[in-house]
Amino acid sequence: MKALILALALASAAPAALAQTAPALPPAPAPAYGAPVSLETAQALIDAALEHGRANGWRVAVAVVEPSGELVAFARLDDTQYGSIGIAQRKATTAARYRLPTATMEERVQGGRIVSLGNGDALPIAGGRPIVVAGRIVGAIGVSGVTAAQDDETALAALASLPAD
């Protein structure tokens, strides 16, 4: 009887052992910070984001921050909800300070990694994107006013307007 129980226990453990995979490689380190984004570049990004918003009939607020998260430039389309002003800035600050898109943070929270919800400094809602120039993070852009996916689309459209490295 003991042999039968032992055989059953081993048989049930074998598939789990076979199903294990090699541990995933650690993610590549985030890019280093560079010199802060210039006002000229920040304004060009804001103009591109506002144009994308206008083209889609979206009322958006757009903030560009330097790597520390401090504001460089801000604008909003007429009649954008006032709550979006602070949200755009927080999305940009989060993307700059944590060196990753806020969409990535949002995906992690939705996947069950809720630790960032306890961090009052982070806003894990899509729409914030680091600005990377010559392989370095020089700031970030944050957009708010429509859905998180549309905010993120607008931020990506603005970043696509930058000249290639």
Backbone as ProteinMPNN parsed JSONL, in Angstrom:
{"seq_chain_A": "MKALILALALASAAPAALAQTAPALPPAPAPAYGAPVSLETAQALIDAALEHGRANGWRVAVAVVEPSGELVAFARLDDTQYGSIGIAQRKATTAARYRLPTATMEERVQGGRIVSLGNGDALPIAGGRPIVVAGRIVGAIGVSGVTAAQDDETALAALASLPAD", "coords_chain_A": {"N_chain_A": [[0.816, -1.19, 0.0], [1.919, 1.224, 0.867], [3.83, 1.521, -1.109], [2.247, 1.896, -3.365], [1.015, 4.351, -2.776], [3.291, 5.968, -2.675], [4.147, 5.71, -5.327], [2.001, 6.901, -6.688], [2.199, 9.502, -5.688], [4.697, 10.284, -6.682], [4.165, 10.09, -9.421], [2.259, 12.073, -9.742], [3.74, 14.339, -9.207], [5.651, 14.389, -11.178], [4.725, 15.476, -13.765], [4.554, 18.223, -13.091], [7.199, 18.837, -12.513], [8.343, 18.427, -15.001], [7.1, 20.437, -16.424], [8.263, 22.771, -15.663], [10.097, 25.666, -16.524], [13.082, 27.229, -17.696], [14.399, 29.892, -15.715], [13.347, 33.223, -16.43], [15.279, 35.627, -18.186], [16.734, 38.462, -16.574], [15.204, 41.708, -16.935], [16.432, 44.113, -19.303], [18.46, 46.819, -18.205], [16.982, 50.012, -17.498], [17.198, 52.89, -19.654], [19.843, 55.296, -19.131], [19.688, 58.508, -17.496], [19.636, 61.622, -19.251], [20.692, 64.922, -20.293], [18.307, 67.444, -19.429], [15.236, 67.729, -21.291], [14.831, 70.157, -23.83], [13.163, 73.358, -23.849], [12.244, 74.032, -26.374], [12.019, 71.508, -27.68], [10.209, 70.304, -25.937], [7.961, 71.95, -26.338], [7.451, 71.406, -29.021], [6.7, 68.711, -28.864], [4.373, 68.956, -27.326], [2.804, 70.484, -29.09], [2.504, 68.606, -31.176], [1.078, 66.594, -29.844], [-1.273, 67.971, -29.124], [-2.261, 68.517, -31.677], [-2.794, 65.924, -32.561], [-4.814, 65.28, -30.773], [-6.789, 67.212, -31.51], [-7.296, 66.357, -34.162], [-8.616, 64.012, -33.69], [-10.824, 64.79, -32.315], [-10.558, 64.967, -29.58], [-10.361, 66.263, -26.316], [-7.612, 67.249, -24.729], [-5.075, 67.366, -22.167], [-1.663, 68.177, -21.893], [1.511, 67.451, -20.673], [4.981, 68.081, -20.318], [7.867, 66.948, -18.82], [11.077, 67.25, -17.139], [13.847, 64.911, -16.509], [13.773, 64.693, -13.677], [11.17, 64.994, -13.106], [10.122, 67.478, -12.904], [8.159, 70.152, -14.159], [8.374, 71.215, -17.54], [6.949, 72.179, -19.75], [3.521, 72.902, -20.559], [0.224, 72.412, -21.824], [-3.237, 72.71, -22.77], [-6.144, 71.681, -24.559], [-8.944, 73.742, -25.388], [-11.716, 73.58, -23.187], [-11.015, 71.178, -22.022], [-11.318, 68.802, -19.447], [-10.845, 69.93, -16.117], [-9.649, 68.302, -14.218], [-7.85, 66.814, -15.665], [-5.542, 68.281, -15.919], [-3.736, 68.081, -13.677], [-3.48, 65.3, -13.739], [-2.228, 64.73, -16.209], [0.272, 65.857, -15.717], [1.114, 64.259, -13.546], [1.229, 61.73, -14.763], [3.323, 62.153, -16.589], [5.422, 62.762, -14.799], [5.599, 60.338, -13.371], [6.377, 58.561, -15.45], [8.889, 59.639, -16.075], [10.365, 59.567, -13.613], [10.32, 56.856, -12.946], [11.274, 55.697, -15.179], [9.84, 54.329, -17.186], [7.049, 53.49, -19.329], [3.821, 54.581, -18.295], [1.809, 52.935, -19.036], [2.92, 50.405, -18.895], [3.179, 50.104, -16.147], [0.46, 50.141, -15.515], [-0.395, 47.775, -16.794], [0.967, 45.899, -15.251], [-0.287, 46.233, -12.764], [-2.894, 45.452, -13.45], [-2.31, 42.828, -13.958], [-1.992, 41.813, -11.464], [0.103, 42.664, -9.866], [0.08, 44.698, -7.541], [1.539, 46.445, -6.026], [2.428, 49.031, -6.749], [0.19, 50.553, -6.383], [0.199, 51.311, -3.787], [2.029, 53.272, -3.701], [2.154, 56.532, -3.468], [3.463, 58.283, -5.092], [3.483, 57.371, -7.651], [1.629, 56.982, -10.689], [-0.136, 54.662, -12.04], [-1.42, 54.623, -14.742], [-2.13, 54.44, -18.131], [-0.652, 56.669, -20.532], [1.527, 58.171, -19.948], [4.818, 58.652, -21.035], [8.288, 57.977, -21.322], [10.726, 60.261, -22.649], [13.062, 59.576, -24.93], [16.226, 60.268, -26.042], [18.96, 59.828, -28.089], [19.451, 57.421, -26.765], [19.109, 58.024, -24.086], [17.141, 58.988, -21.266], [15.478, 61.931, -21.361], [13.397, 63.237, -20.325], [9.824, 63.263, -19.947], [6.559, 62.682, -21.329], [3.178, 63.414, -20.612], [-0.239, 62.65, -20.957], [-3.665, 63.468, -20.666], [-7.232, 63.216, -20.574], [-8.938, 61.822, -22.245], [-9.779, 58.386, -22.816], [-7.558, 56.093, -21.117], [-6.131, 54.546, -22.961], [-6.421, 56.109, -25.28], [-5.175, 58.435, -24.405], [-2.558, 57.438, -24.185], [-2.074, 56.745, -26.834], [-2.021, 59.296, -27.922], [0.24, 60.383, -26.652], [2.208, 58.689, -27.744], [1.95, 59.379, -30.447], [2.88, 61.996, -30.373], [5.556, 61.549, -29.567], [6.434, 60.171, -31.801], [6.787, 62.196, -33.558], [9.255, 63.247, -33.082], [12.576, 63.772, -34.328], [14.435, 61.002, -35.659], [16.891, 59.211, -33.748]], "CA_chain_A": [[0.0, 0.0, 0.0], [2.815, 2.383, 0.916], [4.48, 1.631, -2.416], [1.254, 2.457, -4.273], [0.87, 5.777, -2.44], [4.519, 6.622, -3.095], [4.14, 5.744, -6.79], [1.027, 7.913, -7.089], [2.745, 10.816, -5.347], [5.747, 10.585, -7.647], [3.55, 10.276, -10.731], [1.573, 13.363, -9.798], [4.747, 15.397, -9.153], [6.477, 14.364, -12.383], [4.343, 16.466, -14.778], [4.889, 19.569, -12.636], [8.635, 19.013, -12.665], [8.628, 18.535, -16.424], [6.514, 21.66, -16.955], [9.05, 23.921, -15.27], [10.941, 26.233, -17.563], [14.239, 27.96, -17.186], [14.005, 31.218, -15.269], [13.462, 34.275, -17.434], [16.408, 36.532, -18.009], [16.286, 39.735, -16.003], [15.002, 42.72, -17.975], [17.553, 45.016, -19.538], [18.313, 48.021, -17.374], [16.373, 51.175, -18.144], [18.213, 53.835, -20.134], [20.328, 56.307, -18.19], [19.167, 59.855, -17.702], [20.463, 62.563, -19.999], [20.414, 66.332, -20.023], [16.861, 67.677, -19.539], [14.624, 68.118, -22.558], [14.79, 71.617, -24.02], [11.832, 73.959, -23.985], [11.869, 73.937, -27.792], [11.572, 70.128, -27.939], [8.987, 70.102, -25.139], [6.849, 72.63, -27.003], [7.152, 70.662, -30.254], [5.947, 67.518, -28.457], [3.027, 69.391, -26.927], [2.078, 70.854, -30.315], [2.142, 67.374, -31.895], [0.028, 65.913, -29.075], [-2.524, 68.735, -29.263], [-2.75, 68.31, -33.04], [-3.387, 64.582, -32.595], [-6.088, 65.395, -30.064], [-7.734, 67.951, -32.369], [-7.636, 65.524, -35.322], [-9.528, 62.952, -33.245], [-11.928, 65.355, -31.554], [-10.299, 64.704, -28.164], [-9.888, 67.399, -25.514], [-6.531, 66.69, -23.927], [-4.06, 68.161, -21.484], [-0.366, 67.574, -22.187], [2.617, 67.964, -19.871], [6.322, 67.556, -20.562], [8.709, 67.163, -17.642], [12.472, 66.834, -17.255], [14.011, 63.608, -15.851], [13.414, 64.734, -12.253], [9.719, 65.08, -13.001], [9.704, 68.883, -12.827], [7.475, 70.604, -15.366], [9.062, 72.041, -18.526], [5.915, 72.858, -20.545], [2.178, 72.347, -20.401], [-0.874, 73.06, -22.553], [-4.451, 71.898, -22.878], [-7.124, 72.182, -25.514], [-10.105, 74.387, -24.761], [-12.777, 72.766, -22.62], [-10.524, 69.923, -21.435], [-11.721, 68.749, -18.031], [-9.805, 70.485, -15.255], [-8.952, 67.219, -13.542], [-6.792, 66.285, -16.524], [-4.323, 69.085, -15.798], [-2.851, 67.411, -12.728], [-3.26, 63.905, -14.142], [-1.207, 64.734, -17.264], [1.557, 66.118, -15.074], [1.495, 63.082, -12.744], [1.628, 60.66, -15.683], [4.656, 62.49, -17.087], [6.364, 62.619, -13.687], [5.769, 58.903, -13.112], [7.17, 57.974, -16.536], [10.274, 60.119, -15.969], [11.028, 59.115, -12.385], [10.426, 55.397, -12.912], [11.918, 55.304, -16.439], [9.052, 53.385, -17.962], [5.714, 53.973, -19.662], [2.801, 54.301, -17.28], [1.025, 51.791, -19.535], [3.571, 49.204, -18.352], [2.767, 50.022, -14.742], [-0.958, 49.777, -15.507], [-0.481, 46.354, -17.141], [1.421, 45.135, -14.087], [-1.353, 46.277, -11.755], [-3.978, 44.603, -13.932], [-1.843, 41.447, -13.864], [-1.964, 41.395, -10.076], [1.205, 43.283, -9.125], [-0.589, 45.914, -7.084], [2.4, 47.191, -5.117], [2.526, 50.447, -7.107], [-0.994, 51.269, -5.902], [0.525, 51.831, -2.469], [3.024, 54.325, -3.865], [1.462, 57.77, -3.823], [4.284, 59.03, -6.044], [3.329, 56.78, -8.982], [0.281, 56.932, -11.238], [-0.081, 53.579, -13.025], [-2.495, 54.738, -15.734], [-1.511, 54.709, -19.432], [-0.673, 58.053, -21.01], [2.826, 58.772, -19.661], [5.883, 57.975, -21.784], [9.604, 58.623, -21.279], [11.278, 60.835, -23.874], [14.405, 59.021, -25.057], [17.01, 60.878, -27.115], [20.31, 59.266, -28.119], [19.532, 56.348, -25.79], [19.004, 58.529, -22.714], [15.852, 59.589, -20.902], [15.659, 63.374, -21.176], [12.158, 63.743, -19.758], [8.662, 62.414, -20.233], [5.319, 63.357, -21.722], [1.97, 62.858, -20.027], [-1.472, 63.112, -21.607], [-4.903, 63.089, -20.0], [-8.434, 63.88, -21.082], [-9.846, 60.844, -22.853], [-9.491, 57.107, -22.155], [-6.128, 55.869, -20.925], [-5.575, 54.07, -24.232], [-6.347, 57.257, -26.187], [-4.11, 59.291, -23.87], [-1.294, 56.81, -24.548], [-1.96, 56.904, -28.294], [-1.648, 60.69, -28.163], [1.641, 60.526, -26.237], [3.023, 57.999, -28.746], [1.921, 60.185, -31.665], [3.792, 63.121, -30.146], [6.932, 61.041, -29.591], [6.75, 59.795, -33.184], [7.128, 63.42, -34.299], [10.663, 63.589, -32.845], [13.501, 63.22, -35.32], [15.071, 59.742, -35.233], [18.252, 59.38, -33.186]], "C_chain_A": [[0.863, 1.258, 0.0], [3.489, 2.606, -0.436], [3.54, 2.257, -3.432], [1.086, 3.951, -4.035], [2.103, 6.545, -2.901], [4.562, 6.751, -4.615], [3.171, 6.8, -7.307], [1.544, 9.323, -6.816], [3.824, 11.216, -6.343], [5.174, 10.849, -9.029], [2.858, 11.63, -10.837], [2.564, 14.524, -9.777], [5.539, 15.484, -10.444], [6.029, 15.379, -13.429], [4.69, 17.89, -14.362], [6.372, 19.836, -12.806], [9.006, 19.179, -14.133], [8.143, 19.858, -17.004], [7.326, 22.898, -16.595], [9.919, 24.374, -16.427], [12.112, 26.946, -16.909], [13.786, 29.346, -16.75], [14.231, 32.247, -16.371], [14.681, 35.129, -17.138], [15.909, 37.833, -17.393], [16.119, 40.77, -17.114], [16.251, 43.588, -18.119], [17.372, 46.257, -18.666], [17.709, 49.163, -18.183], [17.474, 52.108, -18.629], [18.619, 54.81, -19.031], [19.637, 57.637, -18.472], [20.164, 60.686, -18.493], [20.146, 63.976, -19.57], [18.92, 66.583, -20.231], [16.424, 68.137, -20.932], [14.573, 69.65, -22.651], [13.352, 72.106, -24.114], [11.351, 73.845, -25.423], [11.329, 72.546, -28.132], [10.275, 69.843, -27.185], [7.785, 70.735, -25.837], [6.466, 71.919, -28.294], [6.36, 69.397, -29.942], [4.522, 67.881, -28.064], [2.204, 69.745, -28.158], [1.627, 69.611, -31.081], [1.021, 66.634, -31.171], [-1.307, 66.651, -29.209], [-3.113, 68.561, -30.656], [-3.402, 66.935, -33.177], [-4.745, 64.592, -31.886], [-7.149, 66.078, -30.91], [-8.23, 67.064, -33.515], [-8.637, 64.43, -34.96], [-10.731, 63.475, -32.471], [-11.799, 65.128, -30.056], [-9.811, 65.974, -27.477], [-8.86, 66.857, -24.537], [-5.684, 67.772, -23.27], [-2.74, 67.419, -21.677], [0.711, 68.257, -21.351], [3.916, 67.306, -20.316], [7.169, 67.948, -19.36], [10.147, 66.764, -17.963], [12.654, 65.526, -16.48], [13.633, 63.581, -14.371], [11.909, 64.734, -12.044], [9.21, 66.501, -12.902], [9.198, 69.354, -14.183], [8.358, 71.497, -16.236], [8.036, 72.846, -19.319], [4.588, 72.132, -20.365], [1.216, 73.125, -21.305], [-2.072, 72.129, -22.529], [-5.341, 72.518, -23.935], [-8.279, 72.803, -24.754], [-11.122, 73.346, -24.325], [-12.326, 71.368, -22.181], [-10.899, 69.931, -19.963], [-10.549, 69.178, -17.142], [-9.019, 69.405, -14.519], [-7.79, 66.664, -14.347], [-5.494, 67.07, -16.42], [-3.316, 68.377, -14.881], [-2.527, 65.991, -13.129], [-2.185, 63.832, -15.228], [0.177, 64.943, -16.66], [2.03, 64.908, -14.269], [1.908, 61.911, -13.629], [3.039, 60.915, -16.203], [5.705, 62.287, -15.993], [6.637, 61.152, -13.379], [6.654, 58.267, -14.177], [8.638, 58.392, -16.445], [10.985, 59.511, -14.762], [11.221, 57.61, -12.331], [10.979, 54.825, -14.219], [11.151, 54.254, -17.221], [7.685, 53.985, -18.27], [4.727, 53.661, -18.538], [1.882, 53.179, -17.734], [1.608, 50.48, -19.017], [3.174, 49.022, -16.894], [1.303, 49.588, -14.642], [-1.134, 48.29, -15.806], [-0.06, 45.48, -15.965], [0.357, 45.1, -13.0], [-2.498, 45.366, -12.181], [-3.612, 43.131, -13.872], [-1.706, 40.952, -12.434], [-0.829, 41.976, -9.246], [0.745, 44.666, -8.675], [0.27, 46.789, -6.183], [2.465, 48.68, -5.468], [1.289, 51.239, -6.695], [-0.76, 51.871, -4.524], [1.545, 52.954, -2.509], [2.325, 55.586, -4.352], [2.199, 58.618, -4.833], [4.073, 58.544, -7.478], [1.86, 56.792, -9.4], [0.26, 55.895, -12.355], [-1.294, 53.561, -13.961], [-1.846, 55.151, -17.053], [-1.672, 56.169, -19.834], [0.606, 58.795, -20.686], [3.913, 57.968, -20.34], [7.207, 58.711, -21.6], [9.973, 59.187, -22.648], [12.734, 60.381, -23.93], [15.072, 59.638, -26.287], [18.429, 60.348, -26.993], [20.493, 58.225, -27.011], [19.439, 56.776, -24.339], [17.626, 59.154, -22.482], [16.09, 61.06, -20.569], [14.43, 64.033, -20.558], [11.041, 62.757, -20.031], [7.494, 63.296, -20.63], [4.157, 62.65, -21.047], [0.752, 63.474, -20.673], [-2.661, 62.619, -20.807], [-6.062, 63.83, -20.636], [-9.439, 62.932, -21.702], [-9.591, 59.507, -22.146], [-7.978, 56.959, -22.0], [-5.471, 55.409, -22.222], [-5.435, 55.219, -25.23], [-5.297, 58.263, -25.717], [-2.748, 58.748, -24.308], [-1.044, 56.929, -26.047], [-1.478, 58.318, -28.626], [-0.189, 60.93, -27.78], [2.571, 59.872, -27.26], [3.066, 58.778, -30.053], [2.865, 61.376, -31.529], [5.242, 62.662, -30.217], [7.366, 60.648, -30.998], [7.141, 61.009, -34.012], [8.575, 63.846, -34.081], [11.521, 63.05, -33.966], [14.152, 61.945, -34.788], [16.474, 60.036, -34.718], [19.316, 59.217, -34.243]], "O_chain_A": [[0.608, 2.215, -0.732], [3.692, 3.746, -0.855], [3.966, 3.054, -4.268], [1.022, 4.73, -4.986], [1.988, 7.639, -3.452], [4.97, 7.789, -5.136], [3.483, 7.516, -8.258], [1.346, 10.229, -7.625], [3.861, 12.36, -6.797], [5.648, 11.738, -9.736], [2.87, 12.259, -11.896], [2.249, 15.6, -10.286], [6.052, 16.553, -10.777], [6.878, 16.101, -13.953], [5.084, 18.693, -15.208], [6.766, 20.934, -13.199], [9.88, 19.977, -14.471], [8.715, 20.351, -17.976], [7.101, 23.967, -17.163], [10.413, 23.561, -17.208], [12.105, 27.22, -15.709], [12.88, 29.916, -17.357], [15.185, 32.151, -17.143], [15.059, 35.323, -15.983], [14.785, 38.257, -17.661], [16.819, 40.712, -18.125], [17.018, 43.767, -17.172], [16.245, 46.689, -18.423], [17.905, 49.26, -19.395], [18.57, 52.114, -18.069], [17.842, 55.106, -18.124], [19.079, 57.852, -19.548], [21.375, 60.479, -18.413], [19.419, 64.198, -18.601], [18.323, 65.988, -21.129], [17.151, 68.835, -21.639], [14.303, 70.336, -21.665], [12.442, 71.338, -24.426], [10.171, 73.587, -25.663], [10.3, 72.423, -28.796], [9.359, 69.221, -27.721], [6.717, 70.128, -25.916], [5.284, 71.836, -28.627], [5.442, 69.048, -30.683], [3.574, 67.187, -28.433], [1.042, 69.354, -28.264], [0.502, 69.562, -31.578], [0.113, 66.104, -31.812], [-2.351, 66.023, -29.386], [-4.331, 68.466, -30.806], [-4.436, 66.796, -33.83], [-5.703, 63.979, -32.357], [-8.274, 65.59, -31.02], [-9.425, 67.022, -33.805], [-9.407, 63.976, -35.805], [-11.568, 62.693, -32.02], [-12.799, 65.098, -29.339], [-8.947, 66.677, -28.002], [-9.193, 66.098, -23.627], [-5.591, 68.906, -23.738], [-2.697, 66.19, -21.63], [0.809, 69.483, -21.325], [3.944, 66.121, -20.65], [7.192, 69.105, -18.939], [10.406, 66.042, -18.925], [11.705, 65.066, -15.846], [13.212, 62.54, -13.866], [11.43, 64.5, -10.935], [8.002, 66.723, -12.825], [9.748, 68.993, -15.224], [9.008, 72.417, -15.739], [8.217, 74.043, -19.539], [4.535, 70.939, -20.066], [1.373, 74.327, -21.52], [-1.945, 70.927, -22.299], [-5.298, 73.725, -24.177], [-8.557, 72.432, -23.614], [-11.352, 72.355, -25.018], [-13.155, 70.478, -21.991], [-10.805, 70.968, -19.305], [-9.4, 68.819, -17.402], [-7.837, 69.591, -14.23], [-6.849, 66.107, -13.781], [-4.441, 66.561, -16.803], [-2.181, 68.113, -15.279], [-1.417, 65.518, -12.889], [-1.318, 62.96, -15.173], [1.139, 64.282, -17.051], [3.212, 64.566, -14.303], [2.835, 61.176, -13.288], [3.858, 59.998, -16.253], [6.76, 61.703, -16.243], [7.784, 60.769, -13.151], [7.577, 57.52, -13.853], [9.53, 57.585, -16.709], [12.096, 58.996, -14.893], [12.184, 57.133, -11.731], [11.135, 53.611, -14.351], [11.751, 53.383, -17.851], [7.218, 54.877, -17.563], [4.797, 52.604, -17.912], [1.241, 52.534, -16.904], [0.862, 49.543, -18.73], [2.869, 47.911, -16.461], [0.947, 48.771, -13.792], [-1.93, 47.616, -15.152], [-0.665, 44.438, -15.714], [0.124, 44.059, -12.387], [-3.017, 44.597, -11.371], [-4.489, 42.276, -13.749], [-1.343, 39.797, -12.211], [-0.808, 41.794, -8.029], [0.992, 45.669, -9.345], [-0.22, 47.774, -5.632], [2.549, 49.514, -4.566], [1.33, 52.469, -6.661], [-1.433, 52.824, -4.133], [1.888, 53.525, -1.473], [1.95, 55.684, -5.521], [1.637, 59.568, -5.377], [4.446, 59.239, -8.424], [0.964, 56.633, -8.57], [0.601, 56.209, -13.496], [-2.081, 52.615, -13.969], [-1.087, 56.119, -17.086], [-2.674, 56.815, -19.527], [0.768, 59.941, -21.104], [3.937, 56.741, -20.24], [7.251, 59.936, -21.709], [9.574, 58.646, -23.68], [13.541, 60.757, -23.081], [14.566, 59.549, -27.406], [19.031, 60.41, -25.921], [21.555, 58.152, -26.392], [19.671, 55.964, -23.444], [17.037, 59.76, -23.377], [16.806, 61.391, -19.624], [14.423, 65.237, -20.301], [11.276, 61.581, -20.309], [7.446, 64.484, -20.314], [4.155, 61.425, -20.925], [0.71, 64.681, -20.911], [-2.668, 61.487, -20.324], [-5.9, 64.928, -21.169], [-10.642, 63.193, -21.693], [-9.217, 59.507, -20.973], [-7.212, 57.635, -22.687], [-4.364, 55.843, -22.542], [-4.438, 55.295, -25.948], [-4.608, 58.873, -26.535], [-1.886, 59.509, -24.749], [0.082, 57.186, -26.473], [-0.635, 58.507, -29.503], [0.539, 61.608, -28.506], [3.607, 60.439, -27.604], [4.11, 58.834, -30.702], [3.571, 61.72, -32.477], [6.068, 63.314, -30.856], [8.539, 60.778, -31.345], [7.765, 60.864, -35.063], [9.081, 64.705, -34.803], [11.233, 61.981, -34.505], [14.392, 61.829, -33.586], [17.15, 60.96, -35.172], [20.505, 59.327, -33.944]]}, "name": "protein", "num_of_chains": 1, "seq": "MKALILALALASAAPAALAQTAPALPPAPAPAYGAPVSLETAQALIDAALEHGRANGWRVAVAVVEPSGELVAFARLDDTQYGSIGIAQRKATTAARYRLPTATMEERVQGGRIVSLGNGDALPIAGGRPIVVAGRIVGAIGVSGVTAAQDDETALAALASLPAD"}
